[in-house]
Amino acid sequence: MPPAPRRRGAARTEELLQATLDLAAEVGYAGLSIEAIGRRAGVGKHTIYRRWPSMAALLLDALSSVWTSDLDYNDTGDVRADLREQFLLSSHVLSSPPIGPAYRALIAEAQGDPSLRAAIHERFLATVEQSTLNRITQAQRAGELTPDVNLEFAAEVLCGTLYYRHLLTTRPVGESAVDGLLDMFMAAYGQPQFPAGNGR
């Protein structure tokens, strides 16, 4: 039987990104190495270094490859219900492979690497915060939330609470935690005609 054809270009890159995610889920960041990823993908380390200058850069691209539009907000006309749906989905994604282990590994590495920390913020956290801000601003314009209030900090608190629980505590991020967070948000910003429990 002739040898399998060598994979090149985009196909090879996709294979290396998947191998990185698989290993991150199995062994965590401490167990990752360019050599181990190369062995998993069946290539030499020089093939990987031609594409990425470091392990962190490779892991960042691997995470980007699976951070999809599935995390975009729906707009049903009920901001609490839409926030609740998205937060529960995000919580599942952040606690499950492949995103969960890869993201935790990147956050750990970024503590000693300011440029990586900036890249994570730009490519992930700022995107999540902005999509949340867009959704609650739209609700504000629709009359669901208090008018003439800057909601930027509220969006940061909403997202930050979930990421804090996932990354720095052992507390679960389930329905009760999400509902408690949204109850506080709606109590602070909701209009009387849209009660805090409207989206349950």
BELLIN-V860381 format. One record per residue. N is the residue number from 1. RES is the residue in one small letter. PSI is psi in degrees with one decimal (999 if undefined). BURIAL is # if it has 16 or more other ideal C-beta (glycine too) atoms within 10 Angstrom, else .. Layout:
N	RES	PSI	BURIAL
N	RES	PSI	BURIAL
//
This chain:
1	m	132.7	.
2	p	152.8	.
3	p	152.1	.
4	a	141.6	.
5	p	145.4	.
6	r	137.0	.
7	r	137.2	.
8	r	169.8	.
9	g	-132.1	.
10	a	-36.9	.
11	a	-42.1	.
12	r	-43.0	#
13	t	-45.2	#
14	e	-39.7	.
15	e	-41.4	.
16	l	-38.7	#
17	l	-40.8	#
18	q	-39.7	#
19	a	-37.7	#
20	t	-45.6	#
21	l	-41.1	#
22	d	-45.2	#
23	l	-37.8	#
24	a	-38.8	#
25	a	-32.1	#
26	e	-42.8	.
27	v	-6.7	.
28	g	175.9	.
29	y	-37.3	#
30	a	-29.3	.
31	g	-3.0	.
32	l	145.4	#
33	s	156.2	.
34	i	-39.4	#
35	e	-43.7	.
36	a	-40.2	#
37	i	-40.4	#
38	g	-42.7	#
39	r	-41.5	.
40	r	-39.5	#
41	a	-8.4	#
42	g	35.0	.
43	v	166.0	#
44	g	160.3	.
45	k	-26.9	.
46	h	-31.3	.
47	t	-38.7	.
48	i	-44.5	#
49	y	-22.8	.
50	r	-24.2	.
51	r	-34.8	.
52	w	135.7	#
53	p	-15.7	.
54	s	166.4	.
55	m	-41.0	#
56	a	-41.8	#
57	a	-40.2	.
58	l	-45.1	#
59	l	-36.1	#
60	l	-44.4	#
61	d	-35.4	#
62	a	-42.4	#
63	l	-40.6	#
64	s	-32.8	.
65	s	-17.9	#
66	v	1.4	.
67	w	93.9	#
68	t	178.9	.
69	s	-3.1	.
70	d	-18.9	.
71	l	11.2	#
72	d	152.2	.
73	y	143.7	#
74	n	161.6	.
75	d	95.4	.
76	t	-2.0	.
77	g	-0.1	.
78	d	99.3	#
79	v	-37.1	#
80	r	-43.3	#
81	a	-39.2	.
82	d	-41.6	#
83	l	-43.1	#
84	r	-46.6	#
85	e	-45.3	#
86	q	-40.2	#
87	f	-38.3	#
88	l	-39.6	#
89	l	-45.5	.
90	s	-39.7	#
91	s	-40.0	#
92	h	-44.0	.
93	v	-43.1	#
94	l	-19.4	#
95	s	6.4	#
96	s	152.1	.
97	p	151.4	.
98	p	-15.7	#
99	i	-44.5	#
100	g	-59.9	#
101	p	-38.6	#
102	a	-40.3	#
103	y	-43.1	#
104	r	-41.4	#
105	a	-42.6	#
106	l	-42.3	#
107	i	-42.1	#
108	a	-44.8	.
109	e	-34.3	#
110	a	-18.3	#
111	q	-26.7	.
112	g	12.1	.
113	d	92.6	.
114	p	-36.3	.
115	s	-36.5	.
116	l	-40.3	#
117	r	-41.6	#
118	a	-38.0	.
119	a	-40.0	#
120	i	-43.0	#
121	h	-46.1	.
122	e	-42.6	.
123	r	-21.9	.
124	f	-65.5	#
125	l	-43.7	.
126	a	-35.1	.
127	t	-44.3	.
128	v	-45.8	#
129	e	-41.5	#
130	q	-40.1	.
131	s	-35.3	#
132	t	-43.5	#
133	l	-41.3	#
134	n	-42.2	.
135	r	-43.1	#
136	i	-28.4	#
137	t	-39.4	#
138	q	-40.0	#
139	a	-36.3	#
140	q	-43.1	#
141	r	-29.0	.
142	a	-3.6	.
143	g	6.4	.
144	e	-28.6	#
145	l	160.8	#
146	t	128.6	.
147	p	162.4	.
148	d	32.8	.
149	v	132.7	.
150	n	121.2	.
151	l	8.5	#
152	e	-45.7	.
153	f	-35.8	.
154	a	-41.4	#
155	a	-40.2	#
156	e	-41.3	.
157	v	-43.4	.
158	l	-50.0	#
159	c	-42.4	#
160	g	-34.5	.
161	t	-43.9	#
162	l	-43.7	#
163	y	-36.8	#
164	y	-48.0	.
165	r	-43.1	#
166	h	-41.6	#
167	l	-28.5	.
168	l	-1.4	.
169	t	171.9	.
170	t	8.8	.
171	r	140.2	.
172	p	154.0	.
173	v	78.0	#
174	g	-161.5	.
175	e	-41.2	.
176	s	-39.7	.
177	a	-44.1	#
178	v	-43.5	#
179	d	-40.3	#
180	g	-42.2	.
181	l	-44.1	#
182	l	-30.9	#
183	d	-43.1	.
184	m	-42.8	.
185	f	-47.4	#
186	m	-33.4	#
187	a	-33.5	.
188	a	-36.5	.
189	y	-12.3	#
190	g	147.7	#
191	q	150.9	.
192	p	-32.5	.
193	q	-3.5	.
194	f	83.6	#
195	p	156.6	.
196	a	-30.4	#
197	g	15.1	.
198	n	-34.9	.
199	g	5.9	#
200	r	999	.
//
